[in-house]
Amino acid sequence: MEDIVRTHVELGCGNNKRTGFFGIDFAPGPQVDLVVNVERDRLPFPDNSVEHLYSSHMFEHLTYQQHAWREVFRVCKPGALAEIWTPYGKSNDGLLFGHLTFFTETSFKHICYEYDRAYLEDRHGFFEWYETHYVLHPNVVERLSIMKTPIELALDHMMNIGLEWGVYLRVRKDLPRAPGVQIPNRRYTVGNRNTPIETDQLNPQPSGAPSEAHRKPTQFLRQLLSVPRRR
C-alpha cells in the first residue's frame, strides 16, 4: 500500500469519527476511511506528516502497546499533538471486560520519560506530556467537597473519581530522549468534556456562599481545588 498524506488522523474511529479527521479502524464501517490493525500493521502515512493524531477509547483494547506507540511517533511531525482519550484506569468503567490496559498516570510516566525507550526503542525523540483533562463523576464532587479532600489526593488514591481522561502529548524530535520528569497541566470537567474548567481560573469559595444543597458541581469543584494539599 502506498503512503497517503493526511494531517489529521483518528485511530479507532468506529462509527463516530471526529469531523475533519481521516478515520482508521480494525473493522470496516460507514465512517472508516481505511481498515488497519494498529497493533501489527504499519500506518499508511509518511514519516513526519501528521499534525494532530486523535484516539478515543481505543488504546485500552490493545494487547501490544509498543508497536502502536512507535507508529504514532513515526508518522507525527515534530511538535505534533497526540491526543489520547481512554477510560480512567482507576474506575469501574476502566475495568470493564474487553479492556486490556488500564491507563493511569503511571502508564504515561512510563511512556513519556521513565521507560520511554521500551516504547520508542532507539528513535530520536520522546512524547512530552503537557496536559491532562479529567472528566469527573458528578456524584463524587459534592462528597469530596464535604470531606474537604483535595481533588489531586482523591485521583491519586481513590477509585471512581474520574470517568475518563484525555492525555495531550507533544511529539518532540529535537532531543534524543526525554530530559527528565514531566509535570502536565491539569484541567477538569464534571460529567462531560464540553466545558473544561481551567485550574488557574478557579478561586476559593467566598464566605456566605450558597448552602451545599444548592451549589452546582462546578462550584464544588472550585472549592475542592482550593483545599490545601495534605503533606
Residue pairs with C-beta under 8 A, 6 or more apart in sequence:
1 44
2 44
3 44
3 45
3 46
3 49
4 44
4 45
5 45
5 46
5 49
6 22
6 45
6 49
6 50
7 49
7 50
7 51
7 52
8 20
8 21
8 22
8 50
8 51
8 52
8 54
9 21
9 22
9 24
9 43
9 45
9 50
9 52
9 53
9 54
9 75
10 17
10 18
10 21
10 22
10 23
10 24
10 53
10 54
10 55
10 56
11 24
11 25
11 38
11 53
11 54
11 55
11 58
11 68
11 72
12 24
12 25
12 26
12 38
12 55
12 56
12 57
12 58
12 59
12 61
13 21
13 23
13 24
13 25
13 31
13 32
13 33
14 25
14 29
14 31
14 32
15 29
15 30
15 31
16 31
17 23
17 31
17 32
18 54
18 56
21 52
21 54
22 33
22 34
23 31
23 32
23 33
23 34
24 32
24 33
24 34
24 35
24 36
24 38
24 43
25 32
25 35
25 36
26 35
26 36
26 37
26 38
27 35
28 35
34 44
36 43
36 44
38 58
38 62
38 67
38 68
38 71
39 62
39 63
39 64
39 67
39 68
40 64
40 67
42 71
43 71
43 72
43 74
43 75
45 75
46 75
47 74
47 75
48 75
48 76
48 77
48 78
48 173
49 75
49 77
50 75
50 76
50 77
50 80
51 76
51 77
51 80
51 81
52 80
52 81
52 83
53 72
53 75
53 76
53 80
53 81
53 82
53 83
54 83
55 83
55 84
55 85
56 85
57 85
57 86
57 87
57 164
59 65
59 68
59 84
59 86
59 101
59 103
60 86
60 87
60 94
60 99
60 100
60 101
60 102
60 103
61 98
61 99
61 100
61 101
62 68
62 100
62 101
63 100
65 101
65 119
66 118
66 119
69 111
69 119
69 120
69 127
70 119
70 120
70 121
70 123
72 82
73 120
73 123
73 125
73 127
73 171
74 123
76 82
76 171
77 171
78 125
78 171
78 172
78 173
78 174
79 170
79 171
79 172
80 170
80 171
81 168
81 169
81 170
81 171
82 127
82 168
82 169
82 170
82 171
83 166
83 167
83 168
83 169
84 166
84 167
84 169
85 164
85 165
85 166
85 167
86 94
86 101
86 103
86 164
86 165
86 167
87 93
87 94
87 96
87 99
87 103
87 163
87 164
88 94
88 103
88 104
88 134
88 135
88 161
88 162
88 163
88 164
88 165
89 95
89 102
89 103
89 104
89 107
90 102
90 104
90 155
90 158
90 159
90 160
90 161
90 162
91 137
91 159
91 160
91 161
91 162
91 163
92 159
92 160
93 163
93 164
94 102
94 103
95 102
101 107
103 165
103 167
105 132
105 156
108 129
108 167
108 169
109 182
110 116
110 118
110 119
111 119
111 127
112 126
112 127
112 128
112 129
112 169
112 178
112 182
113 126
113 129
113 178
113 180
113 181
113 182
116 126
116 127
116 177
116 178
117 177
120 126
120 177
124 173
124 176
125 171
125 172
125 173
125 174
125 175
125 176
125 177
126 172
126 175
126 177
126 178
127 169
127 170
127 171
127 172
127 178
128 169
128 170
128 171
128 172
128 178
128 182
129 167
129 168
129 169
129 182
129 184
130 168
130 169
130 170
130 182
130 184
130 185
131 167
131 168
131 184
131 185
131 186
131 187
132 165
132 166
132 167
132 168
132 184
132 185
132 186
132 187
133 165
133 166
133 167
133 168
133 186
133 187
133 188
133 189
133 193
133 196
134 155
134 162
134 165
134 186
134 187
134 188
134 189
135 162
135 163
135 164
135 165
135 166
135 188
135 189
135 190
135 191
135 192
135 193
136 151
136 161
136 162
136 163
136 188
136 189
136 190
136 191
136 221
137 160
137 161
137 162
137 163
137 191
138 190
138 191
138 217
140 154
140 160
140 161
141 190
141 217
141 220
141 221
141 224
142 212
142 215
142 217
142 220
144 151
144 154
144 161
144 220
144 224
145 212
145 215
145 220
145 223
145 224
146 212
148 227
149 224
149 227
150 224
150 225
150 227
150 228
150 229
150 230
151 161
151 188
151 221
151 224
151 225
152 186
152 229
153 229
153 230
154 161
154 224
155 161
155 162
163 191
166 193
167 184
168 184
172 178
185 199
186 199
187 196
187 197
187 198
187 199
188 196
188 197
188 199
188 221
188 225
189 195
189 196
189 197
190 197
190 217
190 218
190 221
191 217
197 218
197 221
197 222
199 225
202 221
202 222
202 225
202 226
203 222
203 226
204 222
204 223
204 226
205 219
205 222
205 223
205 226
209 215
209 219
210 219
212 220
